[in-house]
C-alpha cells in the first residue's frame, strides 16, 4: 500500500482547495482532450475533484480516483447531485470493471511514486483500464537545477487568508536526494486559532524527480506510444525551457510491447 506518511500535505482538504483554487489553464488543456475521447474519463489522484467536477459539469462521464479519504469526502460534498463516480483506491493496484477513453492525472501523482516497481505498477493499471483507442496523459515537473538544491534553513513560501478566520503562513525546507532523485519538501503551515494560540502543522512530502528521456523510456518499455509532448498547460511544445513534462500517450497493442 501507499506510504501514508507521504500524504500529510493533504490532511486538510479545505486548505488544499484554497491553495489550489484555479482551474485554468489546466481545464482549458483538458477540455479538448475530453471532447476527443469517445467514452468515459478517469482522473487518477483526483483530490477534492477540481477537474473531475469541471468536466462533469460540462456533460462528460467522469470517475475520480484518490487514496485520501478526506479529499474524496470533500469532493463528494462539492459534487452535490452531480453524477460522479468516486473511488478510494491506490493508483498502483486499483481494479475497475470498466475501460476508459481518456485517463489523466494533473496533480503530480506520478511524482509520488518513488521507485520503478511503483511506477510500473501504476502504468500497468493504466494499460489495463485504457480503451484500445484511448489516450493517457502523464504529467510531471521538469526537473531543473533549482529543484535539486538542499538547504537546512526554513524559508518563507507564501501566505493567504483562508476565508474561515485563518491567516495561514506557509514556509518550508527543501532537501534533494540526488542518488534516488527524490525532492523532500517539508511544509510548515502556521495560523492563530480562535483562542489566539499559534497552530503549526508540519507536512513532509517526498516527490520523485524526472527527466524527459527517463519518462519516455518508462512509457515505451511499459507499452505506451508518445503521441505528443507539451511543456506547459498552455499547450506549448516541450523545450529545454519548459517548466512541465506533459506526455499524451496511446496504448500499444500487447504484441507490439517489447524491449526494442
Secondary structure, 3 states (H helix, E strand, C coil): CCCHHHHHHHCCHHHHHHHCCCCCCHHHHHHHHHHHCCCCEEEECCCCCHHHHHHHHCCCCEEEEECCHHHHHHHHHHHCCCCCEEEECCCCCCCCCCCEEEEECCCCCHHHCCCHHHHHHHHHHHHHHEEEEEEEEEEEEECCHHHHCCCCCCEEEEEEECCCCCEEEEEEEEEEECCCCEEEEEEEEEEECCCCCEEEEEEEEEEECECHHHHHHHHHHCCEEEEEEECCCCCCECCCCCCEEEEEEEECCHHHCCCC
